[in-house]
């Protein structure tokens, strides 16, 4: 376990790297599930993509928004702009208009779209990272750990370069439980719990949480248990970080800074 405490505030005020002078383009509301007749699917299953204008083999970050699977909307995080990465921000259908597993299926479809279309925007399909905050982190973890979701698109989840969940749930998400009439304080671990799909060969896991005293319910402890169990099954690249002094809502700030540093150090040079 690793802790990020107030010293992080010092580095948080400094840029991760010099700002990129490359020109960037953005396309919005690309439909990633086509051929469907459902009006709500057509409305929500869309993504935005932000990419360097003239580069090839660029890393790709697929970002899923939070909102408890009941709200929220896609947005390109400002902290990830001009860092020589492609960012894909995807919407997904929301409860109660749909129920589990519809939103998980949407997340998988968005990731499959990234693998199938990254090269068209100068991206490298071998450098695709999944991330998200809260509900978005939960969706990214499920798609990355449970191979069945991407297998429907003939994609091996092990092709994902890394997972960076920000304050995700390791047990079954509270909205999934609510749909079944289960209280949010009743721990449930079923096929919709990321921790049910731990495996030694999973992509590298960089697990971020807020301060355990400022997180939602027992979310830090869920993630600590996920990290411990991944290590026990033989996963060699599991990292857990707690951002002391940060709440569930504001922890993405230092999270973005650390993620860019770790991507730069552990995977590829972002310049």
C-alpha positions in Angstrom: 0.0 0.0 0.0 1.2 3.5 -0.8 0.0 6.8 0.6 0.0 10.1 -1.1 -0.1 12.8 1.6 0.3 16.6 1.8 3.7 16.5 -0.1 1.6 15.7 -3.1 0.1 19.2 -2.9 3.6 20.6 -3.7 3.9 18.5 -6.9 0.3 19.1 -7.7 1.0 22.7 -8.3 3.7 21.9 -10.8 3.1 20.6 -14.3 3.7 17.0 -15.0 5.6 17.9 -18.1 6.0 20.8 -20.4 2.8 21.7 -22.2 2.6 20.1 -25.7 2.7 22.6 -28.5 1.0 20.1 -30.9 -2.4 21.2 -32.3 -5.3 19.1 -31.1 -8.7 18.3 -32.7 -11.9 17.1 -31.1 -14.9 15.2 -32.5 -18.1 15.0 -30.5 -21.1 12.7 -30.2 -19.7 9.8 -32.3 -22.2 6.9 -32.0 -20.3 3.8 -30.9 -23.2 1.4 -31.0 -24.6 1.4 -34.5 -27.4 -0.6 -36.1 -29.6 -0.4 -33.0 -33.2 0.7 -33.0 -33.5 1.7 -29.3 -33.9 5.5 -29.1 -32.3 5.8 -25.7 -29.3 3.8 -26.8 -28.8 6.1 -29.8 -29.0 9.1 -27.4 -26.6 7.9 -24.8 -24.1 5.5 -26.6 -22.0 8.3 -27.9 -18.4 9.4 -27.3 -16.1 12.4 -27.8 -12.5 12.0 -28.9 -9.7 14.5 -28.4 -6.5 13.8 -30.4 -3.2 15.3 -31.7 -3.6 16.6 -35.3 -0.5 15.1 -36.8 0.8 12.2 -34.8 0.8 8.4 -35.0 1.1 5.6 -32.5 -0.3 7.8 -29.7 -1.4 6.4 -26.3 -5.2 6.3 -25.7 -7.1 6.9 -22.5 -10.7 5.8 -22.4 -12.5 7.8 -19.7 -15.8 7.0 -18.2 -17.7 9.6 -16.1 -19.1 9.1 -12.7 -22.6 9.8 -11.3 -23.7 6.6 -9.6 -24.8 5.0 -12.9 -27.9 7.3 -12.5 -26.5 10.6 -13.8 -23.5 12.3 -15.3 -22.2 13.0 -18.8 -19.1 12.5 -20.9 -16.4 15.1 -20.6 -12.8 15.3 -21.7 -10.8 16.0 -18.5 -8.9 19.2 -18.8 -6.0 17.8 -16.8 -5.4 15.2 -19.6 -5.4 17.7 -22.5 -2.2 18.7 -24.3 -0.3 15.7 -22.9 0.3 13.9 -26.2 -2.4 11.4 -25.5 -5.7 10.6 -27.2 -8.7 10.9 -24.8 -12.0 9.2 -25.5 -14.9 10.2 -23.2 -17.9 7.9 -23.4 -21.5 8.2 -22.2 -23.5 5.1 -21.3 -27.1 4.4 -20.6 -28.3 5.1 -17.0 -30.4 3.5 -14.4 -33.4 3.4 -13.9 -34.1 3.8 -17.7 -32.1 0.6 -18.1 -30.9 -2.0 -15.6 -27.8 -4.1 -15.2 -26.0 -5.2 -17.3 -27.0 -2.6 -20.0 -24.5 0.0 -18.9 -21.7 -2.5 -18.6 -22.4 -3.7 -22.2 -22.2 0.0 -23.3 -18.9 0.5 -21.6 -17.5 -2.7 -23.3 -18.8 -1.4 -26.7 -17.1 1.9 -26.2 -13.8 0.2 -25.4 -14.2 -2.1 -28.4 -14.8 1.0 -30.5 -11.5 2.4 -29.2 -9.6 -0.7 -30.2 -11.2 -0.8 -33.6 -10.8 2.9 -34.5 -7.8 4.2 -32.6 -5.5 4.1 -35.7 -7.9 6.3 -37.6 -7.0 9.1 -35.1 -3.3 8.3 -34.8 -3.7 6.1 -31.8 -1.9 2.9 -31.0 -4.2 0.0 -30.1 -1.4 -1.5 -28.0 -1.4 1.5 -25.7 -5.1 1.7 -24.6 -5.7 2.5 -21.0 -9.1 2.4 -19.2 -10.0 4.9 -16.5 -12.9 6.7 -14.9 -14.2 8.1 -11.7 -16.6 6.4 -9.3 -19.2 4.6 -11.4 -16.9 5.1 -14.4 -14.1 3.4 -12.5 -16.4 0.5 -11.6 -17.3 0.1 -15.3 -13.7 0.2 -16.4 -12.7 -2.4 -13.9 -15.4 -4.8 -14.8 -14.6 -4.5 -18.5 -10.9 -5.0 -17.8 -11.1 -7.8 -15.3 -14.1 -9.9 -16.6 -13.1 -11.0 -20.0 -16.6 -11.9 -21.1 -17.5 -8.3 -22.0 -14.9 -7.7 -24.6 -14.9 -11.3 -25.8 -18.2 -10.5 -27.4 -16.2 -8.2 -29.8 -13.4 -10.8 -30.2 -11.1 -8.6 -28.1 -8.9 -10.1 -25.3 -9.1 -7.9 -22.3 -5.4 -8.5 -21.7 -4.7 -6.2 -24.6 -5.6 -3.3 -22.3 -2.3 -1.6 -21.3 -3.5 -0.7 -17.8 -6.4 0.1 -15.6 -6.6 3.3 -13.6 -9.8 3.3 -11.5 -10.5 6.5 -9.5 -12.6 5.6 -6.4 -14.3 2.6 -8.0 -16.3 -0.1 -6.2 -14.7 -3.5 -5.9 -18.0 -5.1 -4.7 -21.2 -5.0 -6.6 -22.1 -1.4 -7.4 -24.7 0.2 -5.1 -27.0 1.0 -8.0 -26.9 -2.6 -9.2 -27.9 -3.6 -5.7 -30.6 -0.9 -5.5 -32.2 -2.3 -8.7 -32.5 -5.6 -6.8 -33.8 -4.0 -3.7 -30.6 -4.5 -1.7 -29.5 -1.6 0.6 -26.3 0.2 -0.1 -24.9 -0.9 3.3 -25.5 -4.6 2.5 -22.3 -6.0 1.0 -22.9 -8.0 -2.1 -20.3 -9.8 -4.2 -21.7 -11.4 -7.3 -20.8 -11.6 -11.0 -21.1 -7.8 -11.2 -18.4 -7.3 -8.6 -14.9 -6.5 -10.0 -13.4 -8.5 -7.1 -15.1 -11.6 -8.4 -12.9 -11.5 -11.5 -9.4 -11.1 -10.1 -6.7 -13.0 -12.0 -3.0 -13.1 -12.1 -2.8 -12.2 -15.8 -5.0 -9.1 -15.6 -3.7 -5.7 -17.0 -1.6 -3.6 -14.5 -3.9 -2.1 -11.9 -3.3 1.4 -10.5 -6.0 1.8 -7.8 -6.7 5.3 -6.5 -9.0 6.2 -3.6 -9.7 9.3 -1.6 -8.9 9.6 2.1 -10.5 6.6 3.8 -12.3 8.9 6.2 -13.7 11.0 3.4 -14.7 8.2 1.0 -18.2 6.9 0.3 -19.2 4.1 2.8 -16.3 1.6 2.9 -14.9 2.3 -0.5 -11.2 2.6 0.5 -11.4 -0.7 2.3 -13.1 -2.3 -0.7 -10.2 -1.2 -2.9 -7.6 -2.3 -0.3 -9.1 -5.8 -0.3 -9.2 -5.8 -4.1 -5.5 -4.9 -4.2 -4.6 -7.6 -1.6 -6.5 -10.3 -3.3 -5.0 -9.5 -6.7 -1.6 -9.8 -5.1 -2.5 -13.1 -3.5 -3.6 -14.7 -6.8 -0.2 -13.7 -8.3 -0.9 -10.4 -10.0 2.5 -8.7 -10.2 1.5 -5.1 -11.0 -1.1 -4.0 -8.4 -0.7 -0.6 -6.9 -2.9 1.1 -4.3 -2.8 4.8 -3.6 -4.8 6.7 -1.0 -5.0 10.5 -1.4 -4.9 11.7 2.2 -6.9 14.9 2.8 -9.0 14.5 -0.4 -12.7 13.6 -0.6 -14.4 11.3 -3.1 -15.4 14.3 -5.2 -12.1 16.1 -5.4 -9.6 13.2 -5.5 -9.5 13.2 -9.4 -7.3 16.3 -9.2 -4.2 14.6 -7.7 -5.3 11.4 -9.4 -4.8 12.8 -12.9 -1.4 14.2 -12.0 -0.2 10.9 -10.6 -1.7 8.9 -13.5 0.2 11.0 -16.1 3.5 10.5 -14.1 3.0 6.8 -13.9 2.1 6.4 -17.5 5.2 8.4 -18.4 7.5 6.4 -16.2 6.0 2.9 -16.5 4.6 2.6 -20.0 5.6 5.2 -22.5 7.1 8.6 -22.9 4.2 11.0 -23.4 6.4 13.3 -25.5 
